[in-house]
């Protein structure tokens, strides 16, 4: 019984690690390019408009970034960002980000 439990735990850890790697790949391939295109010009290490930086976000959803992600979600949902004088994501891109 203990051997079966150990094998199960090993597989559970491996599956969780693969899931995290897949989330990171999806973020880098799908989400990060949209953030770079529509947000990074104003929310980077040099400019940090409103004190917000998106250049250091990744797909890990760390606790320290959850408040920022929540705010980004609100800004995208309400179409408050990007500002009117900047390029805007399409409706499909907004839905994808949300």
C-alpha positions in Angstrom: 0.0 0.0 0.0 2.8 2.5 0.8 4.5 1.8 -2.5 1.2 2.6 -4.3 0.8 5.8 -2.4 4.4 6.8 -3.2 3.9 6.1 -6.9 0.7 8.1 -6.8 2.4 11.1 -5.1 5.3 11.0 -7.6 2.8 11.1 -10.5 0.8 13.8 -8.9 3.9 16.0 -8.5 5.0 15.3 -12.1 1.5 16.2 -13.5 1.4 19.4 -11.4 4.9 20.4 -12.7 3.8 19.8 -16.3 0.6 21.8 -15.7 2.7 24.8 -14.5 5.1 24.5 -17.4 2.1 24.5 -19.9 0.6 27.5 -18.2 3.9 29.4 -18.5 4.2 28.4 -22.2 0.6 29.7 -22.8 1.4 32.9 -21.0 4.6 33.5 -22.9 3.1 32.6 -26.3 -0.4 34.1 -25.9 -0.8 36.6 -23.1 2.7 38.2 -22.9 2.6 39.4 -26.5 -0.7 41.1 -25.9 0.6 42.8 -22.8 3.7 43.9 -24.7 1.6 45.3 -27.5 -1.1 47.1 -25.5 0.4 47.8 -22.0 4.2 47.8 -21.9 4.7 51.1 -23.5 3.3 52.9 -20.4 3.7 50.2 -17.7 7.4 49.3 -17.7 10.4 49.7 -15.5 11.2 53.2 -16.9 7.8 54.7 -17.1 5.6 52.8 -14.6 2.5 54.9 -15.3 0.3 54.9 -12.1 3.0 52.8 -10.5 2.1 49.8 -12.5 4.6 47.5 -14.2 3.5 44.6 -16.4 7.0 43.8 -17.7 7.7 41.5 -14.7 4.5 39.5 -14.8 4.7 35.9 -15.8 2.2 33.0 -15.9 2.8 31.9 -12.3 0.1 34.0 -10.7 2.1 34.5 -7.5 0.2 35.9 -4.5 2.2 39.2 -4.7 0.8 39.8 -8.2 -2.8 38.8 -7.7 -3.9 42.3 -6.8 -2.3 43.6 -10.0 -3.9 40.9 -12.1 -7.3 41.8 -10.6 -6.8 45.4 -11.5 -5.7 44.5 -15.0 -8.8 42.4 -15.4 -11.0 45.3 -14.3 -9.2 47.7 -16.7 -9.7 45.4 -19.6 -13.3 44.5 -18.8 -14.4 48.1 -18.5 -12.3 49.1 -21.5 -10.6 51.8 -19.4 -7.2 50.6 -20.8 -5.5 51.2 -23.0 -6.3 54.9 -23.2 -8.3 56.3 -26.2 -5.1 57.6 -27.9 -3.4 54.2 -27.9 -3.9 51.1 -29.9 -6.7 48.9 -28.6 -7.1 45.1 -28.5 -9.9 43.6 -30.6 -13.0 42.3 -28.9 -11.6 38.7 -29.3 -8.3 39.8 -27.7 -10.1 41.4 -24.8 -12.2 38.2 -24.3 -9.1 36.1 -24.4 -7.3 38.2 -21.9 -10.3 38.2 -19.6 
